[in-house]
């Protein structure tokens, strides 16, 4: 209990004095954490103790005080972990959470899911500063999730959107189809440009993969999807990867610590870099980076601002690396009108052809080609790449249609 009291006192002091610090990201973060492990290094949850009520009351008052006197237009991230929060504590905290300048609420390891859902519903209705909510290791029933999702949809129906939702380790054996669809549609129901959803550690497998893939196929406004630490296998990877071919919003997907092996990795690779032809490459996904495989593929689609640059980088990789004695494989450019030459030359820029040995390695892997001296030379050309491409293009008598 001493750990907890120390954490609470420190947070109260920081709020009162205005010394709330960040974690290196520039954010104002307040964390109350029991921070105690057993002999097996599992974190222990602190039970509620009535002697803590004065501290919770003071913490609530300190939140209001910081918001009024120290905020300077900024907002807090408030996280409470490994501490039991019964209804009596939530009722004590709720007025402060409804009124304070809080933008992100993160709550974990609580055995009162119904009370927690009701608490968040009321807080989201009152506090429009809040844009993200997160829950960890709180086992919600379907009606609890509905309460949270309805509150999010109500917020998203206005002009103060919820941009992030975390439900990590909140379900015992996966998420039933009805509940999963409710989660997916509620968080993307608004007009927020960047929406984040974390569904890690929920025991999801093939049933959920099909639902998520169908959802991604509809091209929703979901930018970041965390599926780490579930039970998806290679077949599920293929289903999820295939959905990326019709999705232009998703920027990052995380699939670490699932049952996906090399076959699943290749399924994602082919969805974002199809090397079978230039037109197939152009039709690949150029917006989403995939994280979580032991043999990393997140090097693909690195340009977060321009999917067009990602596309052209891949196209020029194919053109440069597939020829036998030239850095432009003119055989791939057959039957294209000569008037397209200026368009291709325009894409021969340093930005498109900048050094990327990892991209070369992935191309060679996908084409089952052994790295040669030519590939090493291409990777080492640096700023000379555009000049080399232009030289080979100008030598060509025909130019292909590579636009899709």
Residue pairs with C-beta under 8 A, 6 or more apart in sequence:
1 46
1 49
3 34
3 35
3 36
4 32
4 34
4 46
4 52
4 83
5 52
5 55
7 31
7 32
7 33
7 34
7 35
8 32
8 52
8 55
8 56
8 59
9 55
11 30
11 31
11 32
11 59
11 62
12 55
12 58
12 59
12 62
13 19
14 20
14 21
14 30
15 30
15 59
15 62
15 63
15 65
15 66
15 70
16 62
16 65
16 66
18 66
18 69
18 70
20 28
20 29
20 30
20 66
20 70
20 76
21 28
21 29
22 28
22 29
23 29
27 77
28 74
28 75
28 76
28 77
29 76
29 77
29 79
30 63
30 76
30 77
30 78
30 79
31 79
31 80
31 81
32 59
32 79
32 80
32 81
32 83
33 79
33 80
33 81
33 82
33 83
34 43
34 44
34 45
34 46
34 81
34 82
34 83
35 43
35 82
36 43
36 44
36 46
36 82
37 43
37 44
38 44
43 82
43 109
44 82
45 82
45 83
45 84
45 109
45 111
46 82
46 83
46 84
47 84
48 83
48 84
48 85
48 86
48 88
48 89
52 89
53 88
53 89
53 92
56 89
56 92
56 93
57 92
59 93
59 96
60 92
60 93
60 95
60 96
60 97
61 96
63 76
63 78
63 96
63 97
63 100
63 102
64 96
64 99
64 100
66 76
66 100
66 101
67 76
67 99
67 100
67 101
71 101
74 101
75 101
75 102
75 103
75 104
75 129
76 100
76 101
76 102
76 103
76 104
77 102
77 103
77 104
77 106
78 97
78 102
78 104
78 105
78 106
79 105
79 106
79 107
79 108
80 106
80 107
80 108
81 106
81 107
81 108
81 109
81 136
82 108
82 109
83 109
83 110
84 110
84 111
84 112
85 93
85 107
85 110
85 112
85 115
85 116
86 112
86 115
87 112
87 115
90 112
90 115
90 116
90 119
93 119
94 119
94 122
94 123
97 105
97 119
97 123
97 127
98 122
98 123
98 126
98 127
99 126
99 127
100 127
100 129
101 129
102 127
102 129
102 130
103 129
103 130
103 131
103 132
104 130
104 131
104 132
104 133
104 134
104 164
105 120
105 123
105 130
105 132
105 133
105 134
106 133
106 134
106 135
106 136
106 166
107 116
107 134
107 135
107 136
107 138
108 134
108 135
108 136
108 137
108 138
109 136
109 137
109 138
110 116
110 137
110 138
113 138
113 139
113 140
113 141
113 144
114 141
114 143
114 144
116 135
116 138
116 144
117 140
117 144
117 145
117 147
117 148
118 147
120 133
120 147
120 148
120 151
121 147
121 148
121 150
121 151
123 130
124 130
124 133
124 151
124 152
124 154
124 155
124 162
125 151
125 154
125 155
128 155
128 160
130 162
131 160
131 161
131 162
131 163
131 164
131 192
132 162
132 163
132 164
132 165
132 166
132 196
133 148
133 152
133 162
133 164
133 165
133 166
134 164
134 165
134 166
134 168
134 198
135 166
135 167
135 168
135 170
136 166
136 168
136 169
136 170
137 168
137 169
137 170
138 170
139 170
139 171
139 172
140 148
140 167
140 170
140 171
142 176
142 178
142 179
145 167
145 179
145 182
145 183
146 179
146 182
149 182
149 183
149 186
149 187
150 186
152 162
152 165
152 186
152 187
152 189
153 186
153 189
155 161
155 162
155 190
156 162
156 186
156 189
156 190
156 191
156 192
157 189
157 190
161 190
161 191
161 192
162 187
162 190
162 192
163 192
163 194
163 195
163 196
164 187
164 195
164 196
164 197
164 198
165 183
165 186
165 187
165 196
165 197
165 198
166 196
166 197
166 198
166 226
167 183
167 198
167 199
167 202
168 198
168 199
168 200
168 201
168 202
168 226
169 200
169 201
169 202
170 202
171 179
171 202
171 203
172 203
173 203
174 202
174 203
174 204
174 205
174 207
174 208
174 231
175 183
175 199
175 202
175 204
175 208
177 207
177 208
177 211
180 208
180 211
180 212
181 211
181 215
183 197
183 199
184 197
184 211
184 212
184 215
184 220
184 222
185 215
187 195
187 197
187 222
188 195
188 220
188 221
188 222
190 221
191 221
192 221
193 221
193 223
194 223
194 224
195 221
195 222
195 223
195 224
196 223
196 224
196 226
197 222
197 224
197 225
197 226
198 226
199 225
199 226
199 227
199 230
200 226
200 227
200 228
200 229
200 230
200 254
201 228
201 229
201 230
202 208
202 230
203 230
203 231
204 227
204 230
204 231
204 232
205 230
205 231
205 232
205 233
205 236
206 232
206 233
206 235
206 236
206 239
208 230
209 232
209 236
209 239
209 240
210 239
212 225
212 227
212 240
212 243
213 239
213 240
213 242
213 243
214 243
215 222
216 222
216 225
216 240
216 243
216 244
216 246
216 247
216 250
217 243
217 246
217 247
219 246
219 247
219 248
219 249
220 249
221 249
222 249
222 250
223 249
223 250
223 251
223 252
224 250
224 251
224 252
224 253
225 250
225 252
225 253
225 254
226 253
226 254
227 240
227 253
227 254
227 255
227 258
228 254
228 255
228 256
228 257
228 258
228 292
229 256
229 257
229 258
230 258
231 258
231 259
232 240
232 255
232 258
232 259
232 260
232 264
233 258
233 259
233 260
233 264
234 259
234 260
234 261
234 263
234 264
234 267
236 258
236 260
236 264
237 255
237 258
237 260
237 263
237 264
237 265
237 267
237 268
238 263
238 264
238 267
240 253
240 255
240 268
241 264
241 267
241 268
241 270
241 271
242 267
242 271
244 250
244 253
244 268
244 271
244 272
244 285
244 288
245 271
245 283
245 284
245 285
247 285
247 287
247 288
248 285
248 287
248 307
249 287
250 287
250 288
251 287
251 288
251 289
251 304
252 288
252 289
252 290
252 291
253 288
253 289
253 290
253 291
254 291
254 292
255 264
255 268
255 290
255 291
255 292
255 293
256 291
256 292
256 293
257 292
258 264
258 292
260 292
260 293
262 295
264 293
265 293
265 295
265 297
268 290
268 293
268 297
269 297
269 300
269 362
269 365
269 366
270 366
271 284
271 285
272 284
272 285
272 286
272 288
272 290
272 297
272 300
272 301
273 281
273 284
273 300
273 314
273 362
273 363
273 366
274 280
274 281
274 283
274 284
275 281
275 318
275 363
275 366
275 367
277 332
278 315
278 318
278 319
278 332
278 400
278 402
279 402
279 404
281 311
281 314
281 315
281 318
282 311
282 315
282 402
282 403
282 404
283 404
284 311
284 314
285 301
286 301
286 307
286 308
286 310
286 311
286 314
287 301
287 307
287 310
288 301
289 298
289 300
289 301
289 302
290 297
290 298
290 300
291 298
296 358
297 362
299 356
299 358
299 359
299 362
300 310
300 314
300 359
300 362
301 307
301 310
302 310
303 309
303 310
303 313
309 351
309 352
312 347
312 352
313 352
313 353
313 354
313 356
313 359
314 359
315 347
315 402
316 347
316 348
316 352
316 353
316 389
317 356
317 359
317 360
317 363
318 329
318 332
318 363
319 327
319 328
319 329
319 332
319 333
319 389
320 327
320 328
320 329
320 353
320 378
320 385
320 389
321 360
321 363
321 364
321 369
321 375
321 378
322 329
322 332
322 367
323 329
323 330
323 331
325 374
326 392
327 378
327 385
327 388
327 389
327 392
328 389
328 392
328 393
328 396
330 392
330 396
330 398
332 400
332 402
333 396
333 398
333 399
333 400
333 402
334 398
334 400
335 398
335 400
335 401
336 398
336 399
336 400
336 401
336 402
337 399
337 401
338 398
338 399
340 399
340 400
340 401
340 403
341 393
341 394
341 399
343 403
344 393
344 399
344 402
345 390
345 393
348 386
348 389
348 390
348 393
349 386
350 383
350 385
350 386
353 385
353 386
353 389
354 385
355 379
355 380
355 381
355 382
355 385
356 379
357 379
360 371
360 375
360 378
360 379
361 371
363 369
364 370
364 371
364 375
378 385
381 388
393 399
